[in-house]
Amino acid sequence: MEITNNDLIIKISETDIKQCAEWLYNQHACDSKATFRAYEHLVKNVQDKYKLLKKSKHRALGENKLTEFLDTKVIFPTQTYHLQKPKQLSPLEHESCREVIESLTSENAKLKEDIDTLQTEKEKLGLSRTPLSKVLQFRKEIKNLKKLNKVLNKRIQQKNTILRSIRLRNKRQMEKITKLTDEKRLLEESNQDLRERLSRKDTEICTLSQDLETSRTEMNYVCEERDWLAEITGRVKDTVSFFDEQEKKYSVELRNCIYSLPQLHVSSQVCSQVIESVLSLVNIKANKLPSASTVQNMNIERLVLAQKQLSESLPNTENLTIYTDETTKYGTKFGGYHLSDSEGRMYVLGLRQLLTKSGRDTLAVFQDILQDIDDRSEKTDLASKKILLKITATMSDRASTELKFNELLEKFRADVLPELMTNWNELSDEDQRSASSLLNFFCGLHSLVHFAEA
């Protein structure tokens, strides 16, 4: 099993030196005859060297040495030899040892002579050993120079980093300058174009000012001529009768005018003031104009007339398509219902308040609108059923409530078809399903709006 110094450090951090030595001894004792104390000494040496390398981690090459040390495999201790008491030698062994000792003594004497010869030659050559103090001084200077070299290398690295940062910043600034130069050129071209357009507009304004001055002169002349004619004829304000005092009702002309003003976004509170202002342009005064509440009642009459028109025209059209949509305004939910025929004419069925946006509430409001149309029809309950018979398609967005409304509308229409089609029972099941099913179309504009918002 291969064990690295990193494994020992982790094991020491989890336990202690003694337990780590026991773990290492159990792992390798079967392959070695070393004692437990040798393993304990090995673990302590690894820990001491790790602490020393960790302190010098931030020095030059310190981190690399620490990494190399952690990745190094542990060298397990070998067999430990203990000194034993010398055993009693036999005469033969004693004689053999004596001969070995004499041989070693003669070799030692020969080596001593060689050393003396070399010493003599060294003194002849004038060589002398360098004093220890100078050696220590040299070592200290070398150490200081190495330390200074590391400091200078670190400063050089810092300066190189700053230089690279300055070069990168300079490159970005040059790119910005190039981009701003291009933008400046484009703006100058655009400015020149705008100046030319402004010059043309100034010319057009001068021409229009001259035309306006001419028109004012002509208008003043016409006004003077009108005043002159008024003085000659002595004309006073004419009075037009919009209210019949005997029958106590307003004329049809005034009602038609009131019906059209809400379509122009004129409030019911100011309809009479608008009519009065318009009549003053032609020097005419009305005998009586309706109040705001009367205008609101006329607006209800307009709705009744519109429903009457729908009850008469829609049953005679073909291929009707119903358009539905819901929205929320100030916390209140509203639903809009429209129809279109095969010729592209649009009919507004109504804008009603909804309880919720569910398909059931949308269908319930649609049934209320059909009931209102039946109330205005001469043949009760027949106009709405004919309208349902003429509806062949739907148009809405892809909301789940609209899909549910289409499903409920198709079911509601299928319940009415047997009452209107005389040969319903004679049709096959497939023909009945084809006649009762509706074509469902979905507005693609909603998807475009959603894409634009995203």
C-alpha positions in Angstrom: 0.0 0.0 0.0 1.5 3.4 -1.0 1.2 6.1 1.6 2.3 9.8 1.0 3.4 12.4 3.5 0.0 14.2 2.9 -1.8 11.1 4.2 0.3 11.1 7.3 -0.3 14.9 7.9 -4.1 14.3 7.5 -3.9 11.3 9.9 -2.0 13.4 12.5 -4.5 16.2 12.3 -7.3 13.7 12.9 -5.6 11.8 15.8 -2.1 12.3 17.3 1.5 11.1 16.7 1.2 7.9 18.7 -2.0 6.8 17.1 -0.7 7.7 13.7 2.4 5.6 14.3 0.2 2.7 15.4 -1.8 3.0 12.3 1.3 3.1 10.1 2.8 0.2 12.1 -0.3 -1.9 11.5 -0.3 -1.1 7.8 3.4 -2.0 7.2 4.5 -4.2 10.1 4.0 -7.4 8.2 6.5 -6.2 5.5 9.2 -4.9 7.9 11.0 -6.0 11.0 11.4 -2.4 12.3 10.3 -1.6 15.8 7.3 0.6 16.8 9.6 3.3 18.1 11.1 3.6 14.6 7.6 4.2 13.1 6.9 6.8 15.8 10.2 8.6 15.1 9.3 8.6 11.3 5.9 10.2 12.0 7.5 12.9 14.2 10.2 13.7 11.6 7.5 14.1 8.9 5.4 16.4 11.1 8.5 18.6 12.0 9.5 18.9 8.3 5.9 19.8 7.3 5.8 22.6 9.9 9.2 23.9 8.7 8.1 23.9 5.0 4.8 25.5 5.9 6.5 28.4 7.6 8.5 29.1 4.5 5.6 28.6 2.1 5.5 32.3 1.0 9.1 32.4 0.1 10.4 31.8 -3.4 9.8 28.2 -4.4 8.5 27.6 -0.9 5.0 26.5 -2.1 6.6 24.1 -4.7 8.8 22.5 -2.1 5.8 22.0 0.2 3.7 20.4 -2.6 6.6 18.2 -3.6 7.1 17.1 0.0 3.3 16.3 0.5 3.3 14.2 -2.7 6.4 12.2 -1.7 5.9 8.6 -0.7 6.7 7.6 2.8 10.0 5.7 3.2 9.3 3.0 5.8 12.0 2.1 8.4 14.0 -1.1 7.8 15.1 -3.8 10.3 16.6 -2.4 13.5 19.8 -3.9 14.8 20.5 -4.1 18.5 24.0 -4.6 20.0 24.4 -7.9 21.7 27.0 -9.1 24.2 30.1 -10.5 22.5 30.2 -14.2 22.6 33.3 -16.2 23.7 35.5 -16.9 20.7 37.2 -20.2 20.1 41.0 -20.2 19.7 40.7 -20.6 16.0 38.3 -17.7 15.7 40.5 -15.6 18.0 43.6 -16.3 15.8 41.6 -15.3 12.7 40.5 -12.0 14.3 44.0 -11.2 15.3 45.2 -11.6 11.8 42.4 -9.2 10.6 43.4 -6.6 13.2 47.1 -6.8 12.2 46.1 -6.3 8.5 43.9 -3.3 9.4 46.7 -1.8 11.5 49.2 -2.0 8.7 46.7 -0.4 6.3 46.0 2.3 8.8 49.7 3.1 9.1 50.1 3.3 5.4 47.1 5.7 5.1 48.6 7.8 7.9 51.9 8.1 5.9 50.0 9.2 2.8 48.2 11.9 4.8 51.5 13.2 6.2 52.9 13.3 2.7 49.9 15.2 1.4 50.2 17.7 4.3 53.8 18.3 3.6 53.1 18.9 -0.1 50.3 21.3 0.9 52.7 23.3 3.1 55.2 23.4 0.3 52.7 24.8 -2.1 51.9 27.6 0.5 48.3 26.5 0.8 46.6 27.3 4.1 43.1 26.7 5.4 40.7 29.6 5.3 39.8 30.8 8.8 36.4 29.7 10.0 35.3 33.2 10.8 35.8 34.3 7.2 33.9 31.2 6.0 31.0 32.1 8.3 31.1 35.7 7.2 31.1 34.6 3.5 28.1 32.3 4.2 26.3 35.2 6.0 27.0 37.5 3.0 25.8 34.9 0.5 22.7 34.3 2.6 22.0 38.1 2.7 22.6 38.4 -1.1 20.2 35.5 -1.7 17.6 37.1 0.4 18.2 40.5 -1.4 18.0 38.6 -4.7 14.6 37.1 -3.7 13.3 40.6 -2.7 14.5 42.1 -6.0 13.0 39.3 -8.0 9.7 39.8 -6.2 9.8 43.5 -6.9 10.6 42.8 -10.6 7.6 40.4 -10.7 5.4 43.1 -9.2 6.7 45.7 -11.6 6.1 43.3 -14.5 2.5 42.8 -13.3 2.0 46.6 -13.1 3.5 47.0 -16.6 1.2 44.4 -18.1 -1.8 46.1 -16.4 -0.7 49.4 -17.8 -0.2 47.9 -21.3 -3.7 46.3 -21.1 -5.2 49.6 -19.9 -3.4 51.5 -22.7 -4.8 49.0 -25.3 -8.3 49.4 -24.0 -7.9 53.2 -24.1 -6.7 53.1 -27.6 -9.7 50.9 -28.6 -12.0 53.4 -26.9 -10.3 56.3 -28.7 -10.7 54.5 -32.0 -14.4 53.8 -31.3 -15.0 57.5 -30.2 -13.2 58.7 -33.4 -15.6 56.6 -35.5 -18.6 57.8 -33.6 -17.4 61.4 -33.9 -17.1 60.9 -37.7 -20.6 59.5 -37.9 -22.0 62.3 -35.8 -20.3 64.9 -38.0 -21.9 63.3 -41.0 -25.2 63.1 -39.3 -24.9 66.7 -38.2 -24.1 67.8 -41.7 -27.2 66.0 -42.9 -29.3 67.6 -40.2 -28.0 71.0 -41.1 -29.0 70.5 -44.7 -32.5 69.3 -43.6 -32.8 72.2 -41.3 -31.9 74.6 -44.1 -34.7 73.0 -46.3 -37.1 73.2 -43.4 -36.3 76.9 -42.9 -37.0 77.5 -46.5 -40.3 75.7 -46.2 -41.2 77.7 -43.1 -40.5 80.9 -44.9 -42.7 79.8 -47.8 -45.5 78.7 -45.4 -45.2 82.0 -43.4 -45.7 83.9 -46.6 -48.7 81.7 -47.5 -50.1 82.2 -43.9 -49.7 85.9 -44.1 -51.5 85.9 -47.4 -54.3 83.7 -46.0 -54.6 86.0 -43.0 -55.0 89.0 -45.2 -57.7 87.2 -47.2 -59.4 86.1 -44.0 -59.4 89.6 -42.6 -60.9 90.8 -45.8 -63.7 88.2 -45.6 -64.3 89.0 -42.0 -64.6 92.7 -42.8 -67.0 91.8 -45.6 -69.1 89.6 -43.3 -69.3 92.3 -40.6 -70.3 94.8 -43.2 -73.1 92.5 -44.5 -74.2 91.8 -40.9 -74.4 95.6 -40.2 -76.4 96.0 -43.4 -78.9 93.2 -42.8 -79.1 93.8 -39.0 -79.1 90.1 -38.4 -79.7 88.6 -34.9 -79.2 85.1 -33.6 -81.5 82.5 -35.0 -83.1 79.9 -32.7 -83.5 76.3 -33.5 -86.0 74.0 -31.8 -84.6 70.8 -30.4 -87.3 70.2 -27.8 -91.0 69.8 -28.3 -92.8 71.6 -25.5 -96.2 69.8 -26.1 -94.8 66.2 -26.4 -92.0 66.9 -23.9 -89.3 65.2 -26.0 -86.2 66.0 -28.0 -86.1 65.8 -31.8 -84.6 62.9 -33.7 -81.8 65.1 -35.1 -80.6 66.0 -31.6 -80.8 62.3 -30.5 -78.7 61.2 -33.5 -76.2 63.9 -32.6 -76.1 62.7 -28.9 -75.7 59.1 -30.2 -72.6 60.1 -32.2 -70.8 62.2 -29.5 -69.8 59.3 -27.2 -68.1 57.6 -30.2 -65.9 60.8 -30.3 -65.0 60.4 -26.6 -67.2 63.3 -25.5 -68.3 62.9 -21.9 -72.1 63.0 -21.1 -71.4 65.8 -18.7 -70.3 68.2 -21.5 -72.4 67.1 -24.5 -74.8 70.0 -24.3 -71.9 72.5 -23.9 -70.2 71.1 -27.0 -73.4 71.4 -29.1 -73.9 74.9 -27.8 -70.4 75.9 -28.7 -70.7 74.5 -32.2 -74.1 76.3 -32.8 -72.5 79.6 -31.7 -70.1 79.3 -34.7 -73.0 79.8 -37.1 -74.8 82.3 -34.8 -77.6 79.9 -33.8 -79.1 79.3 -30.4 -81.0 76.1 -29.3 -84.3 76.5 -27.4 -83.3 73.7 -24.9 -80.5 71.2 -24.6 -80.5 68.0 -22.5 -78.9 67.6 -19.1 -76.2 65.1 -18.3 -78.7 62.6 -16.9 -80.8 62.9 -20.0 -77.7 62.3 -22.2 -77.0 59.1 -20.2 -80.6 57.9 -20.8 -80.1 58.6 -24.5 -76.9 56.5 -24.4 -79.0 53.6 -23.0 -81.4 54.2 -25.9 -78.5 53.9 -28.3 -77.6 50.5 -26.7 -81.2 49.3 -27.2 -81.2 50.4 -30.8 -77.9 48.7 -31.4 -79.2 45.4 -29.9 -82.4 45.8 -32.0 -80.2 46.2 -35.1 -78.2 43.1 -34.1 -81.4 41.0 -33.6 -82.5 41.9 -37.2 -79.2 41.7 -39.1 -77.1 38.9 -37.5 -79.6 36.0 -38.1 -79.4 36.8 -41.9 -75.6 36.7 -42.1 -73.4 33.7 -42.8 -70.2 32.3 -41.3 -70.0 34.5 -38.2 -66.8 34.5 -36.1 -66.9 35.4 -32.5 -64.0 37.4 -31.0 -63.4 37.3 -27.2 -60.9 38.8 -24.8 -60.6 39.7 -21.2 -58.8 42.5 -19.3 -58.5 44.0 -15.9 -59.0 47.8 -15.2 -58.5 49.2 -11.7 -59.1 45.7 -10.2 -62.3 45.1 -12.2 -62.4 42.4 -14.9 -64.1 43.1 -18.2 -64.9 41.0 -21.2 -65.3 42.1 -24.8 -67.5 40.2 -27.3 -67.4 40.9 -31.1 -68.7 39.2 -34.3 -67.5 39.5 -37.9 -69.3 38.1 -41.0 -67.9 36.7 -44.2 -67.7 40.1 -45.8 -65.4 41.4 -43.0 -68.0 43.6 -41.2 -67.5 43.9 -37.4 -70.4 43.9 -34.9 -69.9 44.8 -31.2 -72.0 42.6 -29.0 -70.9 44.4 -25.8 -68.3 45.1 -23.1 -69.5 43.6 -19.8 -68.1 43.2 -16.3 -66.9 39.7 -15.4 -66.8 38.1 -11.9 -63.7 36.1 -12.9 -61.8 35.3 -16.1 -63.0 31.6 -16.0 -64.6 30.0 -19.1 -67.9 29.5 -17.3 -68.2 33.2 -16.3 -67.3 34.3 -19.9 -70.0 32.0 -21.3 -72.5 33.2 -18.7 -72.0 36.8 -19.7 -72.3 35.9 -23.4 -75.6 34.2 -22.7 -76.8 37.4 -20.9 -75.9 39.4 -24.1 -77.9 36.9 -26.2 -80.8 37.3 -23.8 -80.7 41.1 -24.1 -80.8 40.7 -27.9 -83.8 38.3 -27.6 -85.5 40.9 -25.5 -85.2 43.5 -28.3 -86.3 41.0 -30.9 -90.0 40.6 -32.0 -89.6 36.7 -31.9 -88.4 36.0 -28.4 -85.6 33.4 -28.0 -85.3 32.9 -31.7 -82.8 35.5 -32.7 -80.1 34.3 -30.2 -80.5 30.7 -31.4 -80.1 31.8 -35.0 -77.0 33.8 -34.2 -75.6 30.7 -32.5 -76.4 28.7 -35.6 -74.5 31.2 -37.8 -71.4 31.1 -35.5 -68.8 28.8 -37.2 -65.5 30.0 -35.7 -63.8 31.6 -32.7 -60.9 34.0 -32.4 -59.0 34.5 -29.2 -55.6 34.3 -27.6 -54.1 31.0 -26.2 -55.1 31.6 -22.6 -56.4 28.5 -20.8 -59.6 30.4 -19.9 -60.2 31.2 -23.6 -59.7 27.5 -24.5 -62.2 26.5 -21.9 -64.7 29.1 -23.2 -64.4 27.7 -26.7 -65.1 24.2 -25.4 -68.2 25.4 -23.4 -69.4 27.5 -26.3 -69.2 24.5 -28.7 -71.2 22.4 -26.2 -73.8 25.1 -25.6 -74.2 25.5 -29.4 -74.5 21.7 -29.9 -77.5 21.7 -27.4 -79.3 24.4 -29.5 -78.7 22.9 -33.0 -81.4 20.1 -32.8 -84.0 22.8 -32.2 -83.1 24.8 -35.3 -82.1 22.1 -37.9 -85.2 20.2 -39.0 -83.2 17.3 -40.4 -80.9 17.0 -37.4 -82.0 13.4 -36.5 -81.6 12.3 -40.1 -77.9 13.3 -40.1 -75.2 10.7 -39.3 -73.1 10.9 -36.2 -70.1 12.2 -38.2 -72.3 14.9 -39.9 -73.7 16.0 -36.5 -70.2 16.3 -35.1 -69.0 18.3 -38.1 -72.0 20.6 -37.9 -71.6 21.2 -34.1 -67.9 21.7 -34.1 -66.3 25.2 -34.3 -63.1 26.3 -36.0 -60.8 27.8 -33.4 -58.4 30.5 -34.5 -55.8 32.2 -32.2 -54.3 35.7 -32.5 -50.6 35.6 -33.4 -50.1 39.2 -32.2 -50.1 38.1 -28.6 -47.0 36.0 -29.3 -45.3 38.9 -31.0 -46.1 41.1 -28.0 -44.8 38.5 -25.6 -41.6 38.2 -27.6 -41.1 42.0 -27.6 -41.7 42.1 -23.8 -39.2 39.3 -23.2 
